[in-house]
C-alpha cells in the first residue's frame, strides 16, 4: 500500500472512486431515513462538476488530494483543503477533510487512518492547528471512527421542507 499526492492525470480515477463513494454513502443514508433522499439527488452533470472541483484542488496550494494504492491500483482517496472560518472567531483557518473514501473490499486495513494522517501532516506543514471533517449522522460507522481519531461533535445541521 502506498499513499501519494494525486496528479492531474489521476482526476478520472478520483471521479470513478467518488461515484462509488456516493453510491455507497447514499444507500446507507436512505436506509436510515427516507426523508433524506431529495437532499442526495445530484445534478445530471455532477461528475463533470466534481471533476472540475478535483482538478482545482490538485492545482491549489491550499489543498491536496491523496490517493491510496494497492499493487498500483487506486483503492481510495482523500480530498483536503484549507478554508477560512467565519471572521468573528479566533480560529481563522481550518483544515477540512472534505472526502475520505476507501473501497469496501479494502476497509479494515487502516487505509482511512493513513489518509487522515497524511492530511493532518500536510495541514501541520501549512501551520493549520484545527481540522474538521463532516459526517452524516446516519453514517454511524464513519462517525464512530472519527470519534476514535479524536474528532468531536461540533454542530448539527437540520433541514425541513417548506
Legacy VTK file of the C-alpha trace (Angstrom):
# vtk DataFile Version 3.0
C-alpha trace
ASCII
DATASET POLYDATA
POINTS 162 float
0.000 0.000 0.000
1.235 3.459 -0.864
-0.316 6.866 -0.387
0.693 9.524 -2.851
-0.257 13.032 -3.860
-2.701 12.999 -6.773
-1.721 14.425 -10.148
-3.921 15.863 -12.874
-3.787 12.558 -14.766
-5.492 10.967 -11.701
-8.651 13.079 -11.985
-10.680 10.426 -13.899
-9.642 7.783 -11.336
-10.719 10.023 -8.448
-14.058 10.756 -10.156
-14.675 6.996 -10.512
-13.840 6.467 -6.819
-16.146 9.372 -5.938
-19.025 7.779 -7.873
-18.550 4.578 -5.863
-18.319 6.643 -2.664
-21.572 8.488 -3.421
-23.450 5.280 -4.263
-22.338 3.593 -1.036
-22.893 6.727 1.059
-26.358 7.457 -0.296
-27.512 3.853 0.204
-26.526 3.978 3.882
-28.342 7.259 4.483
-31.537 6.396 2.604
-31.853 3.101 4.504
-31.777 5.066 7.762
-34.086 7.922 6.749
-36.173 8.132 3.561
-36.675 11.916 4.098
-33.050 12.479 3.180
-33.387 11.193 -0.399
-34.262 14.542 -2.098
-31.184 16.094 -0.495
-28.912 13.450 -2.008
-30.081 13.733 -5.611
-27.225 15.064 -7.651
-27.314 17.165 -10.795
-27.015 15.274 -14.070
-23.634 16.889 -14.651
-22.382 16.190 -11.094
-19.416 14.057 -12.270
-18.265 16.903 -14.549
-18.678 19.424 -11.721
-16.780 17.148 -9.336
-14.039 16.647 -11.958
-13.507 20.435 -12.070
-13.515 20.587 -8.265
-10.863 17.838 -8.012
-8.735 19.483 -10.701
-8.935 22.843 -8.891
-7.890 21.209 -5.613
-4.978 19.344 -7.185
-3.671 22.631 -8.609
-4.233 24.781 -5.497
-1.525 25.487 -2.922
-4.265 25.462 -0.251
-5.455 21.940 -0.925
-4.144 18.450 -1.502
-5.636 15.247 -2.821
-4.196 11.884 -1.813
-4.659 8.518 -3.476
-4.086 5.189 -1.738
-2.943 2.361 -3.997
-2.568 -1.360 -3.512
-0.422 -3.099 -6.085
-0.508 0.020 -8.250
-4.335 0.045 -8.250
-6.142 3.072 -6.736
-8.471 1.917 -3.945
-9.232 5.166 -2.116
-8.667 8.894 -1.880
-8.965 11.909 0.348
-9.603 15.485 -0.692
-8.377 18.076 1.796
-8.247 21.842 1.803
-7.812 24.886 3.977
-10.887 27.037 4.457
-11.491 30.341 6.196
-13.619 30.308 9.296
-16.264 32.961 9.961
-14.193 36.081 10.777
-15.651 36.642 14.258
-13.834 33.585 15.653
-10.230 33.313 16.862
-9.717 30.160 14.815
-9.219 31.809 11.436
-8.283 28.935 9.152
-9.362 25.321 9.399
-8.082 22.233 7.654
-11.010 20.421 6.100
-11.048 16.752 5.176
-13.755 17.036 2.538
-13.844 13.469 1.213
-12.331 10.308 2.656
-13.102 7.035 0.886
-11.683 3.526 0.674
-13.293 0.806 -1.450
-15.310 -1.657 0.600
-13.052 -4.657 -0.063
-10.015 -2.753 1.280
-11.553 -1.472 4.512
-10.252 -2.645 7.877
-6.631 -2.227 6.801
-6.156 1.244 8.354
-6.050 2.964 4.958
-8.518 5.646 6.068
-6.394 6.273 9.149
-3.303 6.658 6.992
-5.091 9.012 4.583
-6.253 11.084 7.559
-2.701 11.142 8.968
-1.283 12.317 5.630
-3.854 15.115 5.550
-3.091 16.164 9.126
0.655 16.179 8.437
0.067 18.362 5.387
-2.135 20.743 7.421
0.568 20.975 10.096
3.135 21.940 7.436
0.729 24.705 6.426
0.561 25.898 10.085
-3.073 24.813 10.466
-3.949 23.988 14.064
-7.521 22.685 13.710
-9.003 20.096 11.396
-12.640 19.480 10.578
-14.369 16.507 8.994
-18.059 16.211 8.167
-20.142 13.086 8.623
-23.847 12.468 8.207
-25.434 11.445 11.492
-26.812 8.302 9.811
-23.327 7.152 8.849
-22.755 5.641 12.277
-19.706 3.608 11.275
-17.749 6.606 9.963
-18.921 8.707 12.905
-17.535 6.178 15.393
-14.201 6.025 13.538
-13.850 9.807 13.528
-14.543 9.886 17.261
-11.811 7.255 17.791
-9.486 9.559 15.871
-10.192 12.331 18.393
-12.760 14.380 16.461
-15.723 15.645 18.468
-19.258 16.595 17.501
-19.273 20.328 16.823
-22.655 21.283 15.399
-25.738 19.735 13.845
-27.353 20.978 10.648
-31.089 20.375 10.466
-33.368 20.669 7.432
-37.068 20.963 6.731
-39.051 21.105 3.512
-41.147 24.272 3.231
LINES 1 163
162 0 1 2 3 4 5 6 7 8 9 10 11 12 13 14 15 16 17 18 19 20 21 22 23 24 25 26 27 28 29 30 31 32 33 34 35 36 37 38 39 40 41 42 43 44 45 46 47 48 49 50 51 52 53 54 55 56 57 58 59 60 61 62 63 64 65 66 67 68 69 70 71 72 73 74 75 76 77 78 79 80 81 82 83 84 85 86 87 88 89 90 91 92 93 94 95 96 97 98 99 100 101 102 103 104 105 106 107 108 109 110 111 112 113 114 115 116 117 118 119 120 121 122 123 124 125 126 127 128 129 130 131 132 133 134 135 136 137 138 139 140 141 142 143 144 145 146 147 148 149 150 151 152 153 154 155 156 157 158 159 160 161
